Amino acid sequence: MSSLKNIPVVTESRAPRSGEKYVTPQGFTAIKDGQKSRAADAPSARTGKPRWIMAPLAAGAGFNAVKGIVREHRLATVCEEAKCPNIGECWNAGTATIMLMGAVCTRACRFCAVDTGNPRGWLDEEEPENTARSVELMKLKYIVLTSVNRDDLPDGGAEHYAAAIRAIKRRTPEVAVEALTPDFQGVMRDVETVVDSGLDVFAQNVETVKRLTHPVRDPRAGYRQTLDVLAHAKRHCPPVLVKTSLMLGLGETTDELLATMDDLRAIGCDILTLGQYLRPTANHLPVERYVTPEQFLELRESALERGFLECVSGPMVRSSYRAERALAGNNCGIPAA
């Protein structure tokens, strides 16, 4: 191994382990799973997950078909890169959340397992068309596009994002497109570039309550900055639905969650998702509590009372989970507790 900024760089052929720095095929360095290795936490009284934390196996014919399309078109998915527990369910249903602009993020949020580094301007210029072809092959009616943060690009990747959406709409105009975007450092002209591309839903995740924004999120992210981005998207194009997501179990209180709902409704947010934070590796923030299915349903009712069009709420919910069913009015078909 060589060393860079006191983190060893994996140079041999083996796959990097979580927390190790490695060299990507594009020639820049990144940290596997987004967080460098940390000293082990003190032993916790929690020795396992509760019975309601479960997900289908990542296997099956549908799973393999989606995996083949993703590999053929050199696409990254947040399902894989963020270690989403729902990958088995979603891929077997024939859908994936495509992650644009590569698999390396310029930020290092302490809940997220996406690799972090500086891509130094690298982009796959064929990605917008490859994405559109994949959506067509999957025969989707609804697609969620997300991306890493790309603070190394002058526009944060907004034009690349918009190009992918336009390519999808050219090939399959009937497909609804949801874009779960970065915050573009609060540069509203970049937000407008994405909103004006023909999307149907604009999303940017607030992730947690105001008090916990730091240390949960990267220092370059901000609670107010996310609210401002969402508000601007809604003002700029009122017909576009605006959406955000919160993770629970990081130490927030119910009063803080309700206050966050109020802040989101005040800026015109239409759809909210609530899900349990699950620690992706030992280098990430620990889980402070497991929220019960009953508590998730209570929070959903509180959100609907505040005027959200829908609040998809449950332990295994993620921001793009069953996104195409978000307006069905039945919590995306999640069974009652």
C-alpha positions in Angstrom: 0.0 0.0 0.0 1.0 3.6 -0.5 -0.3 6.4 1.7 -2.1 9.6 1.1 -3.1 12.1 3.9 -2.4 9.4 6.5 -4.9 6.9 5.0 -3.4 3.9 3.3 -4.2 3.6 -0.4 -5.0 0.1 -1.7 -2.8 -0.4 -4.7 -2.9 -4.2 -5.0 -5.6 -6.0 -7.0 -7.8 -7.0 -4.1 -11.1 -5.0 -3.5 -10.8 -2.2 -0.9 -12.2 -2.8 2.5 -14.6 -0.4 4.2 -12.8 2.8 5.2 -9.8 2.2 3.0 -8.7 4.6 0.3 -8.3 3.2 -3.2 -7.7 4.4 -6.8 -10.8 4.3 -9.0 -10.7 3.1 -12.7 -10.8 6.8 -13.6 -7.6 7.5 -11.8 -8.7 9.5 -8.7 -8.7 8.3 -5.1 -11.8 7.5 -3.0 -12.7 6.2 0.4 -14.7 2.9 0.4 -18.1 3.4 1.9 -17.5 7.1 2.5 -16.0 7.0 6.0 -12.4 6.3 7.0 -11.9 3.6 9.6 -12.6 4.6 13.2 -11.9 3.1 16.6 -14.5 0.6 17.6 -17.5 1.9 19.6 -18.0 0.9 23.2 -20.1 -2.2 23.5 -23.8 -1.5 23.1 -26.8 -3.0 24.9 -28.4 -3.5 21.4 -27.1 -6.8 20.0 -29.5 -7.2 17.1 -32.3 -5.6 15.0 -35.9 -5.9 16.0 -38.1 -8.4 14.2 -39.7 -5.8 12.0 -36.4 -4.9 10.3 -36.4 -7.4 7.4 -36.1 -7.3 3.6 -36.4 -9.8 0.7 -33.2 -11.6 -0.4 -31.2 -10.0 -3.2 -31.7 -12.8 -5.6 -34.0 -14.2 -8.3 -34.7 -13.9 -12.1 -36.0 -10.3 -11.9 -33.0 -9.3 -9.8 -30.6 -10.8 -12.2 -32.3 -9.1 -15.2 -32.0 -5.7 -13.7 -28.4 -6.4 -12.7 -27.6 -7.3 -16.3 -29.1 -4.1 -17.7 -27.2 -2.0 -15.1 -23.9 -3.7 -15.9 -24.4 -3.5 -19.7 -24.9 0.2 -19.6 -22.2 1.0 -17.1 -24.6 2.5 -14.6 -24.3 3.1 -10.9 -27.3 2.5 -8.7 -28.0 3.9 -5.2 -29.4 0.5 -4.4 -25.9 -1.0 -4.5 -23.7 2.0 -3.6 -25.7 3.0 -0.5 -26.3 -0.6 0.5 -30.1 -0.2 0.4 -31.8 -3.1 2.2 -34.7 -3.0 -0.3 -32.6 -4.0 -3.3 -34.1 -7.5 -3.5 -37.7 -6.3 -3.6 -37.1 -3.4 -6.0 -34.9 -5.3 -8.5 -37.1 -8.3 -8.5 -40.0 -5.9 -9.4 -37.9 -4.8 -12.4 -36.8 -1.4 -11.2 -33.7 0.3 -9.9 -32.8 3.8 -8.7 -30.1 5.0 -11.1 -27.3 7.1 -9.6 -25.9 9.6 -12.1 -22.4 11.0 -12.3 -20.5 8.0 -11.0 -20.3 6.2 -7.7 -18.0 8.6 -5.8 -19.4 11.6 -3.9 -17.5 14.8 -3.0 -19.2 14.8 0.4 -18.9 12.5 3.4 -22.2 12.4 5.3 -21.8 10.2 8.3 -24.9 8.1 7.6 -24.1 7.3 3.9 -22.2 4.4 2.5 -21.5 5.9 -0.9 -17.7 6.2 -1.5 -16.3 9.7 -1.1 -13.5 11.4 -3.0 -12.8 14.1 -5.6 -13.6 13.0 -9.2 -11.8 16.1 -10.5 -14.4 16.9 -13.2 -14.7 13.3 -14.6 -18.1 12.5 -16.2 -19.3 9.7 -18.5 -20.7 11.7 -21.4 -22.6 8.6 -22.6 -24.4 8.2 -19.3 -27.6 10.2 -20.2 -28.3 8.1 -23.3 -27.3 4.9 -21.5 -29.7 5.8 -18.7 -32.5 6.4 -21.2 -31.9 3.1 -22.9 -32.0 1.3 -19.6 -35.3 2.8 -18.6 -36.7 1.8 -22.0 -35.4 -1.8 -21.6 -36.8 -2.1 -18.1 -40.2 -1.0 -19.5 -40.8 1.3 -16.6 -43.6 3.7 -16.0 -41.8 5.6 -13.3 -38.0 6.1 -12.7 -36.1 7.7 -9.9 -32.8 9.3 -10.8 -30.5 10.3 -8.0 -26.8 11.2 -8.0 -23.7 11.8 -5.9 -22.8 15.3 -4.9 -20.4 16.7 -7.5 -19.0 19.9 -5.9 -16.0 19.5 -8.3 -18.2 20.6 -11.2 -19.0 24.2 -11.9 -22.7 23.6 -12.0 -22.7 20.7 -9.6 -23.7 18.4 -12.5 -27.0 20.1 -13.1 -26.7 20.1 -16.9 -25.7 16.4 -16.9 -28.7 15.6 -14.8 -31.0 17.6 -17.1 -29.5 15.8 -20.1 -30.4 12.4 -18.7 -34.0 13.5 -18.0 -34.4 14.9 -21.5 -33.0 11.7 -23.0 -35.5 9.6 -21.0 -38.4 11.8 -22.1 -37.3 11.7 -25.8 -37.2 7.9 -25.8 -40.1 7.2 -23.4 -42.2 10.3 -23.0 -44.8 8.4 -21.0 -42.4 7.7 -18.2 -42.7 9.8 -15.1 -39.3 11.0 -13.8 -38.4 11.8 -10.2 -35.1 13.5 -9.6 -33.5 13.1 -6.2 -30.8 15.7 -6.5 -27.9 17.3 -4.6 -28.4 20.7 -3.1 -26.1 22.3 -5.8 -24.6 24.3 -2.9 -27.8 26.4 -2.9 -27.1 27.9 -6.4 -30.7 28.3 -7.6 -29.9 28.7 -11.3 -28.6 25.1 -11.2 -31.8 24.0 -9.4 -33.7 25.6 -12.2 -31.7 23.7 -14.8 -32.9 20.4 -13.4 -36.5 21.6 -12.8 -36.8 22.9 -16.4 -35.7 19.5 -17.9 -39.2 18.0 -18.0 -39.2 16.1 -14.7 -42.3 15.3 -12.7 -41.0 15.2 -9.1 -38.1 17.2 -7.7 -36.6 15.8 -4.5 -33.8 16.9 -2.1 -33.5 15.2 1.2 -33.4 17.1 4.5 -32.3 13.8 6.0 -32.7 14.7 9.7 -34.0 17.4 12.1 -32.3 20.8 12.3 -30.4 20.1 15.6 -28.8 16.9 14.2 -27.9 18.2 10.7 -24.3 18.4 11.8 -22.8 15.8 12.6 -25.2 13.7 10.5 -24.6 15.5 7.2 -21.5 16.8 5.6 -20.5 20.3 6.7 -21.3 21.7 3.2 -24.9 20.6 3.5 -27.4 22.5 5.6 -31.0 22.3 6.9 -31.9 25.8 5.7 -30.1 25.2 2.4 -32.2 22.2 1.7 -35.4 24.0 2.6 -34.4 26.9 0.3 -33.7 24.5 -2.6 -37.1 22.8 -2.2 -38.9 26.1 -1.9 -37.2 27.5 -5.0 -38.1 24.4 -7.0 -41.7 24.8 -6.0 -41.8 28.5 -6.8 -40.0 28.1 -10.1 -42.4 25.4 -11.4 -45.5 25.0 -9.2 -46.9 21.9 -11.1 -43.8 19.9 -10.2 -44.2 17.9 -7.0 -41.6 18.5 -4.3 -40.5 15.7 -2.1 -38.0 15.1 0.8 -37.1 12.4 3.3 -36.1 12.0 6.9 -34.3 9.2 8.6 -35.4 8.3 12.1 -33.4 6.7 14.9 -30.5 9.2 15.0 -31.5 10.8 18.3 -34.3 13.1 17.2 -37.4 13.7 19.3 -41.0 13.6 18.2 -41.4 17.4 18.8 -38.4 18.0 16.5 -39.9 15.7 13.8 -43.2 17.6 14.0 -41.4 21.0 13.8 -39.5 19.7 10.7 -42.8 18.8 9.1 -44.1 22.3 9.8 -41.0 23.8 8.2 -41.4 21.6 5.1 -45.1 22.4 4.7 -44.3 26.1 5.1 -42.1 26.0 1.9 -44.6 24.0 -0.1 -43.2 20.4 0.2 -45.8 18.0 -1.2 -44.5 14.5 -0.3 -42.5 13.2 2.7 -41.0 9.9 3.4 -39.9 8.6 6.8 -37.7 5.5 7.4 -35.5 3.9 9.9 -31.8 4.7 9.8 -29.7 1.6 9.6 -26.0 1.8 10.2 -24.3 0.6 7.0 -20.8 -0.1 8.5 -19.1 0.2 11.9 -17.5 3.5 10.7 -20.9 5.2 10.4 -23.1 6.8 13.0 -24.7 4.3 15.4 -28.4 3.7 15.6 -29.8 5.5 18.7 -33.2 3.8 18.7 -35.4 1.6 16.6 -38.8 3.3 15.8 -41.7 0.9 15.9 -44.1 0.4 13.0 -46.9 1.8 15.1 -44.9 5.0 15.8 -44.2 5.3 12.0 -48.0 5.2 11.4 -48.6 7.8 14.0 -46.1 10.1 12.4 -47.7 9.5 9.0 -51.0 10.7 10.4 -49.4 13.8 11.8 -47.9 14.6 8.4 -51.2 14.1 6.6 -52.9 16.4 9.1 -50.4 19.1 8.2 -51.4 18.9 4.5 -48.8 16.7 2.8 -50.2 14.9 -0.2 -48.7 11.8 1.1 -46.3 10.6 3.8 -44.8 7.2 3.1 -43.7 6.0 6.5 -42.3 2.7 7.8 -39.1 1.1 9.1 -37.9 0.0 5.6 -38.9 3.1 3.7 -36.2 4.9 1.8 -36.7 8.1 -0.3 -37.2 6.2 -3.5 -39.1 3.2 -2.1 -42.1 2.3 -4.2 -42.0 5.9 -5.4 -44.4 5.2 -8.3 -47.1 4.5 -5.7 -46.6 7.5 -3.5 -49.9 9.2 -4.5 -52.0 6.1 -4.1 -53.1 7.2 -0.7 -52.3 3.9 1.0 -48.8 4.4 2.4 -47.4 2.7 -0.8 -49.1 -0.5 0.3 -47.0 -1.0 3.4 -49.0 -3.4 5.7 -50.5 -1.9 8.8 -48.6 -2.7 12.0 
